[in-house]
Amino acid sequence: MAKIGILTGGGDCPGLNSVIRAVVRKGFKEGYEIIGIRNGWKGLIENNVVTLSFASVSGILPKGGTILGTSRTNPYKKEGDTQKVKDNFKKLGLHALIVVGGEDTLGVAARLIKDGISNIVGVPKTIDNDLSCTDYTFGFDTAINTAMECIDKLHTTAESHHRIIVVEVMGRHAGWIAIEAGIAGGADVILIPELPIDIEEVCGFIKERHQRGKTFSIIVVAEGAKFKEGTLVVQEEKLDEFGHIRLGGIGETLATEIEKRTHYETRVSVLGHIQRGGAPTAFDRVLGTRFGVKAVELVKDKKFSRMAALTGNKIIDVPIEEAVRELKTVDMELYEISKVFFG
Ligand code: F6P
């Protein structure tokens, strides 16, 4: 029986288990054996694997996280690790590998394809929704629904206390979570990495609301947003294996600036990893399921080095290399819509 390996890498997100379940169930229907690789690329370096059965994926559809575990391991970081990946791929007798990940994990897949492991298929994952060539990545919908619920909750306390509340959301260098959760949650200003923050303008919007009789405001800020003149606010200078800095803290800086200028009492709420947890929404379960089934079809049709993707309401396939070439940032048409409600 031909073997397909599957790994989940990078930051976890709701919907990963939907993909794993779909790969196993569709894979069995097509006569494949499915090998789960633990903890992303780390599992292929260490040959840490598990054979997946019907029982392994039973009941996992509504669960957040990933039953396979994940890591931010980059096999191109440490001398010898790429060779270990290649050796274990052979040792395990894998016919193909399904890689479920974002720009980093799929970036490794793209490099491995060039380096000779060509039987790889990709599935786009991330709460950040910043992968190119797909309208949505799974995990994003759950994250924005979680953030929206938090914004709803912050509204009632902001209103009761006549405060400004700055809500810091994730998303790395793309403002998708901020813009969509902000629109859905009725934010009064939304700040995204794609556009520099003009603090005077932000305070102007807040003052405008107060002149209209409102005594509270909700400001949603993406963790990767920057002041006009400033650099990124970071939690830690240390880079991860993919060269990423740990973002976070812009909310606090922004709140201080707002309070200083407006003299309105201001608080901050950093949503953090809450956005990555919990049960996937129906949208993410369906998207993850469709991506998983498509990934097995791609293997069956020998359409390697392709990634399952969503365009409109259709699942298509695109080159992995193209999907990771550049970040998909916020559509300015959507930003213009959000701006209608600023102030
Ligand atoms: O890419 C997903 C993401 O949640 C980003 O939005 C965030 O910047 C980053 O991961 C946080 O990473 P970690 O879980 O390693 O702190």
Boltz pocket constraint, residues with backbone or C-beta under 6 A from the ligand:
constraints:
  - pocket:
      binder: B
      contacts: [[A, 11], [A, 12], [A, 102], [A, 126], [A, 127], [A, 128], [A, 170], [A, 171], [A, 172], [A, 223], [A, 245], [A, 246], [A, 247], [A, 276]]
      max_distance: 6.0
